[in-house]
Amino acid sequence: MKDYVFETDCVASDGESIQEMQDLATDVTYETMLSHCEGMLEYSEELGYERASNRGHGLTLKNDWAVSYHKSFYRGRPCYFFVWSAIENVWVKR
């Protein structure tokens, strides 16, 4: 079982919490975030990405050069988040 669950995105949160999370962030890899965050691939499909596979030729979350991955704290809780289309998508520790 992965130890981080989806909490929110910046649209549904408040600016102060997101800004503090960004200020404390360190970069991580796609693989690191994927290994910790439950439902990340399913969530990426909701955003229109293809699931990573050798069969498909579409855009995946992993190969989108405009997406960045980070580790930080959201409202005092450890979190991972990725930035997609200038929107922070946040997973927090259970």
Summary of the structure (lengths in Angstrom):
residues: 94
radius of gyration: 12.8
end to end distance: 10.7
largest distance: 41.8
contacts: 245
relative contact order: 0.29
helix: 24%
strand: 33%
